[in-house]
């Protein structure tokens, strides 16, 4: 993997984008295109306006060759004996978990290449990606496994059409198959275990499969032509990740980032909702132009619905959202345990009394107002009947706290105050 950014060693509040090629080892056109794209981006930063914008505003990752054993099957010095499969003769693009056909749709163990790829993608939050193939000339968008349309079918058609139409301006009779260069995957032919559907369904990303040459091994003197046909579209495709609806989801009091789910109401189906990044709470919802109602939700927080959010193609709408803590989650039915906290408010010590039906060890946890764990006491013995436990609060700052007592048989929550 190559990371290209204006701050390579720093994680930034930017969308993450991913290009990868040649998971079929004998489909090598994309391999060369990705090497050239890396060189082009690095060589033109600060010189080319589009390149500079992309590197300043997007965290770009490129993996030119994701099946090296297949490509160099005949030895490390040439690719003339390249094969489609990996060294175990498994088709990597049928070896991913499938939303319709299960975890192992090809009845093979997940291959090392795909395990590494899945782990890598789970470590990131790629808002947009593409994987490059050859053997046809068309952009193939989800779904591959389902006959039904993706919730964002109109957006997929739009961005693929933009790619193909730009290519057509700089080429003759290239990328013209199917609907003049684009197709829904299932409409072409259905597959199971493809990476495109894995990313789009399980990782809540957006991925397209590029088929960029009819010939898997074009003559070397034709490779510059493929670059000339495609490089503008490759740049425009990255730029799409900067559009749509974007912003940060944070705690309403602390402004700390929250891991949240972002849904488009009356729109999202089949895992098309997205999740933001834990690092900054930033999200990037790529979507076709229109007016939408968005719902933001996070564990232990009150959900928020924001209506009539307008977005235009080739543009972005910033929508920062603050969520408030749902304090009702910390209040339980305590009558059956006869829980009492004395004194409340307290100063330096609490007396906790409660009833238990069992002799058992329990855990006492104190959370602050923002649901952050402050203190955890384990293996506290509780006898059957009435229990009295003393707890020091001298180390707590002034404010409101939540006390949680739990074991296999007990789960009590109540609030108290320190003054």
N, C-alpha and C positions, 0 to 999 in steps of 0.2 A: 504494500500500500504506500502511496505517496500522498502526503498532506500538503496542500498549497494554501497559504494564508498570509495575510500581512503580519500576523503574530503567530508563527508556527508553534512556539512552545507554550502558548497561552490559550486557554479555553475562553472563547468570547461569546457575547450575547448575539449570536448570528445563526442563521439556518445552516444545517449540515447537508451536503450534497455528495452523491457517490456515483461514479462511473466504474464499471467493471467489464472485462471482456474475456472472451475465449475460454469459457467453461467447457465448451466442446473443443478439444485440443487441436483439431484439424481445421478450425474456422479462424483464420489468422488475420484477416483484414483489420478487424477491430483492435487487435494487439498492436499493430503498427500505428493505427490512428491514435490510440491512446498515448503511445510513446511520443508521437509528434505533438499531441495536445499538451502534454506536460511541458515539452520544450517551448511550445508557442506561448503558453501562459507565463512561464518564467522569463522568457526572453523579451516579452512585450509589456511587462509590468512597469508602470510609470511612463510608458511610451504610447500605448494604445488605450483609448478612453474606456472601451468596453471591458478589456482585460483588467485594467486597474480597478474599475468598479466592482467586478466580480471578486477579485482577490481581497479587496477592502471590505466586502459586505457578505461574503459567503465563506464557510469553511469547506473547502473542496478536497475530496478524497478520490484518488484514481488507482485502480488495480488493473494494469494492462493484461495480466495473464493469470487466470484463476485455476488453470489446469496444466501446470508445467509438465507433469509426467505424461500427459497425453500429447502435448505439443512436441516434446523432445523424447518421444517414445523410442526413436531409433538411435538416440545418443545425444550428448550435450552439445554437439557441434553443428547439428543441422536439424531441420524440421521436415525433411522430405518423407519421413515415415510416420508422421503425426497421425494420431487416431482420435476419434471422437471421444472415447471413454478415458477414464483415468487408468492407473496401473492395475487396478483390480477389475478392469473391464466393466465398470459401472458408469452409466450415463448420469452425470452430475445434475443435469437439468430435469431429471425425473426422480431425484433422490431427496427432495425437500419435503417437509410436512405439507400436506395438502388439505385445504379447508373442506373438501368434499370426501376425499378418499383416505383420510387418516394420516397418522404419523409416518408410515412406511408404505406409500402407495406402490412402490416398485418391489416390495418384499425383500429389500436389501437393507442391511445396517446403514445408518448414516455414515457417509464417507468422511475421512479426516478433512478433506478440502472443504466439505460442506459444514462440518462441525466448527471448523475454524472460522468460516464465513459467517455462520449464524451467531457465534459468540462475538465476533467483531461487530456485527450490525446491532446486536443487543446492547453493546457497550456505548453505542452512539444513538442518536435520535434523528436518523436521516429523514428529512421531510420529502425528499425527491431523489430518485435514482434511475439508472438504466443499466441493462446488461446487453452486451453487443455480441451478435452472432453473424453468420453468413450462410449462404445456401438459398437465399431469396433476397428480394429488395422491397422491404415493407417495414413500417413501424407497427408493432403488434401490442395492443393495450388490453388490460384486464376486462373480463376474466378469461383464463384459459380453461379452467375446470368447470365453470358454471355457464349454462345457457343464458341465464338472466343477466341483466345489465348491472354494472357497478353504479353506485349512487352518483358518482361523478362522471358518468359516461360522456356528458356534453363537454366537460373540461378536458378529459382525455382526448376526445376527438379534436378539440380546439388546439391543444398544444402539439399533437401529432401532425395536424394539418399545417400549422405554422412551420414545423420542421421540414415537412415535405415540400411545401410551397417555396420556401427559401432555397432548398436544394435545386428545385426546378429552374430557378433563375440563373443558375450557374452550371447547368448540365443539360445534356440532350438525351432524352429517352432513358433516364435513370430514375429509379425509385418511383415507378409508375404502376406497379402491380396493384391488384384489388381496387380499392377506392382511391385511385391515383396516388398510391404510396402509403395508405394506412388501412388497418383492419382491426376489428375486434378479434381477440384470440380464438374464442370458441367458434366464431363464424368461419374462421380459416380451418382449424381442426383442433379438437379438444385434446389436452394433455393433462396428466396428473403429476404432481411432484415438481412443478416448475418453480424457479426462484421468484418469478414475477408475482405469482399469486401468494407465495409464502410471505414476501415482503409486504404486499398490499393488505393481506388478511391478518396475519399473525403479528406483524410489527406495526400495523396501522400506518404504513408508509404509502408511497405512490411510486410505482415502477412501471417502465415500458421496456419491451424487448425490441432492440434494433436488429433488423436483418439487412446488412449493408452491402452485400455483393452476391450475385448469383453464383459466382465461382468461389469455392472455399480457399483456393490458392491462386489468386490473380497473379499474372506475370509481374515481376518486380517493377518493370517500367510503367505499369498502370497504377501503382500505388500512389504516386503524386496526384493523379486525377481524382482518386477517392478522397484524398485530403482536400483538394480544391472544391469538390462538390459539397463536402460535409462540414468543414470547420466552422463556418458562420452559424450553421444550425446547431452544432455542438455547443457553441458559446451561448446562443439564444436559449437553448434548452436549460442550461445552468441558470440563466437569468430568471427563468420562470419561478425559481424557488424564492425569489425576493418579492413576489406578488401575492395577492390574496389577502387574507385577514391575519394579522400578526400582533403580538403583544406579549405581556408578561402577566402571570398570575401570582399574586403575593398575598401574604397575611395582612389583614386590614390594620393591625396594630403595629406589628414589628417590621413590616415590609419585606420579611424574609420570603424567598421563593417557595411555592407550594407545588407538589406534584399533582396535577389536575387532569381530569378528563374534559375534553372540549367536544360538544355535540352540536350538530346542526339539527334543530327540531323539525320534524316532518320531512326529513331529507335523508339522514344517515341510516343505512341498513348494512347488514353483512359486514360488520367490523370496520365501517368507514369512518367512525369517530377517531379522533387523534388524542394523543397525550403529549404534554409539554416536557421540556427538559428540566431535570432536577437542579441543574447548575444555576440557572438564572430564572427559572420559571417561564422561559420563553416558549412560545408556540408559533407555528406557521401553518395555517389552514389554507391550502391551495384549493381554489374553487372557481367555477365559472361565474361570470358576472351576474349580479342579481341582488335581491334583498333577503336577508336571512335572520332567523331568530336563533341565538346561540345560548347553550346552557353550559355553565362551568361548575364542576363539582370536584371536591377533594375530601378525603377521609377526615372525619371529625370537624368538618366545616359546613356551614350553610351554603347550599347551592344558590347560584344566581343565574337568572335568565335575562339576557339583553336582547331586546327586540329591534327589528328594522335596521339591521346593520347592512349598509350598502357597500358593494365592492364592484369595481370595474376591471375588465381584462387589461392586462399590461399595466396594472397599477396596484397599489396596496392600501389597505385601511388599517390603521393602528387602533387596537382596542386593548388597553390595559385593564385588568380586572383585579379587584381586591375582595377576598372572601373573609367572612367573620367566623370565628370559632363557634361551633354549635355546643353551647354549654349544657344543653339538655342531655347530652350523651353521658355526662358525668353524674347524673342524678338517677338513682335507681330506687326500687321499692325496698326500703330499709326496715319497714315495720316488722317483718317476720324475723329479722335478726336482732331487733331491738337495739340498733346501733346508736350510741351516743358519743359525741366528741365534747369533752369538757376540759378547760373552758373554750368557748368559741364566740368571739375571737380569743386567741391565745397570745402568750408572750414567748416563753422559752420552753414550755412543756405542754404536751397533750396527754389526756387520759382517754383511752379508747375502750369502750365497753361494748360487747356484742355477745349474742348467743350462738352456739354451734351445736349441731346434732351429732358431731363426730369428734373423736380424738384424731388430730391430723396436723401436719405442718402446713403453714400458709405463707403467703408473700404479701408484704405491705409496700405499696408504691405511692409516692407523692409526685403529682404533676403540678406544674405551674399553670397560670391562666392560658398559656399558649400551647398547652398539651405537651410540653417538654418534660421528660422524666427528670426529676430533681434528686430523688432519693429512693433506694430500693433495698428493702430488708427481707432477706430470704430465710427460710427454715425457722420461722417463728412458730412455736408449738401452741396449738389451741386445743383445749380439753372440751369434752362434751359438757354442755351447760354454759354457764356464764363465764366470760373471759374479760380480764382487765389487763390492758397493755399500756405502758407508758412510753412516750415517744418524744425525744428532744426536738425542738424546733428552733433552737438558738441560732442555728446556722442559716435559717431562712430569712430572706428579705421581707419587708412589709408587703402585704398584698393578699390576693385570694389564691387558694390552692385547692386541689382535689385529692382526696384520700381514696385509695383503692385497696381493698382486701380481697384476695382471691386464693383459692385452692381448688382441688377437684370438686368440692361440694359447696364452696362459698364464692360468691361474687358480689361485693358491696362497693358502691361508690357514693361519696358524699363530699361536700365542699366545706372548707373552713377558712378562717381569716387569721392572718398574723398582724399584730399591731405593735 
